[in-house]
Amino acid sequence: MSSPDFPTTSHRGSLVDWAQLVRLPNVFTVLADVGAAFLLVAHGPQPIARFVAVLVAGVAFYWAGMILNDVFDVEQDKAQRSTRPLAAGKICMTRARVAGWLLLAAGVVIGSISGYLPGGSEYPMTWLPAAISVALAIMIVAYDGPLKKTPAAPMAMGACRVLSFLLGASPCLAVVDGQPLIPKYLLGIAMGFGVYIMGLTTMARREAVGGPSHNLPMGWIVTVLGCVLLAFAPQLARGAIVDWNVSPRDTFPLLIGMVAFPVIIRAFRAVRDPAPAKIQIAIRIGILSIIPLAAAYAYLGAGPVWALVIFALVIPSIVLATKFRVT
């Protein structure tokens, strides 16, 4: 009899199994926020080599995190989510481990390289993407491993999203003596995405079992706070010379509010009626809404055309979300 830890024909997994393992619909949220961060700072996709590299790195990091998440949680999933690919034995653990660690390494390498690709005189070589890539890899492993079952888990997940956003912007940030590595407004936006994800992650701790819990109202409050940060963070650029396409004082907060309102309402309904299905729907809508939130920032920095490009990622994400689990 073959050991479940070694590859067999039945444990190689189909493309559908692997797509479920990496939460395929969610990858478009990573393309959205990493891409939007780059577009916000560079006001377009140039230098294109750095843009493509940082997008690929972001996807590699996300897929690594999803795979290693299920590798670390396989015993719990066998008890609570037995249909997941690893728990159901559709993909062998050895293949999953190798894929997860290789993708994590690829994220670090490609992310680091993005700062050294041709950028012309406007974008000199920079080590900042390498530093952020290493930090992101460490945080992914920390979340998936020792922090997953601790109260610090939502904060760690939020930190991953902060670093992911900063990774997107980092190839366009010059390291200059006497100046901050990362502008205040950019840190504020990254923190907004991080707090938003921290809130959703706090709520998601009850998605499998449901029922009343302090995690739900606390997660809702944190999610709302994240939306507020996202709406007003661009105003931290006060005094800096930034070429925005819309006013950060009135139009932009309204734009973020329009995107965030359905998320906040759905999450509030889940707090009032904490059935697993309602919690899962709220989390799914919250995660997929990262795309229009990111599109708003692409609009702010690069204009309507690139905002539509980012927003269009909603289409494959929603279509695939009908076939694969998001959470």
N, C-alpha and C positions, 0 to 999 in steps of 0.2 A: 504493500500500500504506500502511495506517495505521501510524503510529509507536506502539510499545507504551507510550510514556509519555503518550499522550493517550487520552481516553475513547472507546471504541468500544462497540458493542452487546455484543460478546463479552467485553469487559474490565470491564463494570460490576460483575459478580459477583452471584451469587444471595445470598439471605439465608443459605443454608448456608455459602457461601464466607466471608461476613463473620463468621458465627458462629465458623468455624474460625480466622479471622484474629485475633479478639479472645480466643480460648480461652474460649468461653462457659461451660464448666463451672466455670472458676476464679473467675468473677465472684462466685459465692456465697461463696467464701472471703473476699472483700473485704467483702461485705455483713456477713459474720459477725464479722470482727475489728473493723471500724469500728463496727458496731452494738454489739458487746460492750463496746468501750471507752467508748462513750457511756453504756450501761446501767450499767456498773461505777461510773462517777462520779456519774451522776444518779439511780441506783437506779430507773430507769424511763425511758420514752420522752419525758418532758416536760423542756423545752418541745418540743412536737412539730414545730414549724417548723424548729428547729435540728437535730433528729434527722433529719428527712427530707432537709434540705439537705446535711448532712454525708455521708449515705449516697449521695446522687446525686453529690456531688463525688468520693467514693471510687471509684465505678464509672467516672466519667469519667477519672480519673487512671489507673486500671488498664487500661481499654481503650486509652487513648492510649499507654501504655507498651507494650502488646502490638503495636499497629499499627506504632509507630515502631521497635520491635525488629526486625520483619520488613522494614521499609523499609531500615534500615541493613544488614541481613544478607542482602539478596536475592541477591547474587552467590554467597555461600557456600551459601545454601539451594539455588540452582540446581544446585550440585555435589553436595550431601549430602542435601537434603530437597526433591527436585524436585516433590513433590506439594503442597507448601504453596501457598496461593492466589496469593501474589505471584510466587513462583518459577515456578509453572505458568502464569502469565499470565491467571488467571481474574479478577483484579482489577487494574486498571491502577495504576501507581505514582503517577500524579498524584492520583487519587482517594484512595489510601491516605495519601499525604502530607498532603493537605488535611484528611482526617478525623482523622488523628493529632494534628496541630497544633491543630485546632479543639477537639478533646476535651481536650487539655492546657490550653488557655486557659479552657475551660468549667470544668475542675476548679479552677483558680486563682480564677476569679470566684465560683463557687458556694461553694467552701470559705471564701473571704474573707467573703462575705455571711453565712454561717452564724453568725458572731460578732456580727452586728448585728441579727439578727431578734429579735422580741419574746421576752423571757425572764423578765419580771417582776422583782421586786426581788431574787429569789434568784440570778438569773443576769444580771448587768449586761452591757452591750455590751463586747466584748473584741476586741482586734486579734490575739490569739494565733493563731486559725485562719488568718488571712491570712498571717502569718509562716511558719507550718508549711506552708501550701499552696504558697507560693513556693519554699520549701526542697525540698519534695517534687517539684515540677516540674523544678527544676534537677537533682536527683538522678536522676530518670527519664531525662532527656536525657543526663546524664553516663554512666549505665549503658548505655543503648542505643547511644550513640555512642563516645566515646573510650576508655571503660573496659572495654568488652565483652570485648576480646581481651587484657586485661592480668590479672595476678594479683589486682588489686584488684576485679575484677568481682563475685565472690561477696559481698564486703564492701559494695559499692555496692547490690546487690540487697537485702541484709539491711537496709541503711539505709533503702531505700524502704519496707520493711515496718514498720520502727520509726516512720517519719514517718506512714505510713498509720494505724497504731494511735493515735498521738498526735493525729492530725487528728480521729479519732472522739471523743476525750475533750475536745479543746480548747474547743468551744463552752460547756462546763460548768465551765471553770477560770477563776476570777476572777484578774485581775492586780492584786495587792496589794503595795504598797511594803513592803519588809522581809521578804517571804516568797518562797520559790522559785516560779518560774513553773509548774513541774511537780513534783508530789510524788515523793519517792524511789521509793515502791512502784510508781507508774505508769511511771516511767522503767525500773524493773527489769522490769516486765511487757513493755513495748515492746521492751526489749533482748532479752528471752527470745524473742519472736516473730522479731526480727531475726536472732539467732544461729541459731535453728532454720532459717530460710529460707536463711541463709548456708551452712549445712551441706548442705542439699538442693541448692542451686545449685552447690556445689563438686562434689558427686557427679554432677550433671547434665551437667557438662562432658564426661563420657565416655559419655553416653547414646546418641549416634549411632554410635560406633565400638566401644565396649566395650573389653575387654582390661584387663590389670593396669595400675594407675596409682596414684601416691601420692594422687591426688585422691579416690579412693574411701575408703580408710581415714581420711584426714584429714576428709573430709566427714562420715563416720559419727560420728567423735568430736565434731565441732562440733555435729552434730544432737543428739546425746545431751546435750551441754552446754546447748543451747537448751532441751531438755525439763526439765533440772534447774532452770534459771533460771525457767521458767514455773511449776514446782511450788512454788518457795519465795519468789518475788518478793513476794507479798502480805505476807510477814512483815516487809518493810521498812517497813510502816506502823506499826511498833511505836512507841507513844507518841502516835500521832495518833488522833483520834476518827473511827473508820471503822465503819460499820454493816454488817458482813459477815453473810451468811446461813448460812455454814458456817465451821467453824474453819479458819484458814489454817495451823495448825500440824500437824494430823494428817489430817483428812478431805480437805481440798483437795489436798495432795500425792498422796494415794492416788488421787483422782479423775483428776488429770493423768497419773499413772503408768499407769492403766488405758487411757487414750487413747493414750499414747505407746508403750506396749509393742509393739503390732503394727508400728508404724512402725520402731522400733529393730530388731526381728527381721528384717523384710523388707530393710531397708538392710544389715544384717549379712550376709544371704544374698547380696546383690548384691556385697558386698566379696569374699566367698569364691568366688563364681562370676560374674565380671564380664561376663556376656553382655549385649548391648544390651537385650534384652527384659526381663531381670531388673532391670536398672538403671532402665528406664523404668517398670516396675511399682512399684518402690520409690519413685520420685519421685512418681508419680501418687498412691499411697496417702499419702505424706507431705504432699503439697499439700492433698488433700481432707480430711486429718485436722485441718487448721487449723480447720475448722468445729466439730467437737466440742471442740477445745481452747478456742475462743472461747466456746462454749456453757457451758463450765465457769466462765468468768469472768462471763458473764451471770448464771449461778446465784449466784455469789459476791456480786455487787452488786445484782441485781434479783430474785432468787428463782427458783423452779422454772418458773413459767409462761413467763417470758421466756427462760429457758434452753431450754425445749422449742421455743419459736419459732425461736431461733437454730439449735438442733440440727436442726430440720425442713428447713433449707436443704441438709442432706446428701442428701435425696431427689432434688430436681432436679439437683443436682450429679453424683450417681452415675449417674442416668439419662442425662444429657447426655454424661457421660464415656464411655459405651459408643458414642456416635455421633461425638464430636469428640476430637481430641488435647488432652491436658492440658498437655503439655510443649512 
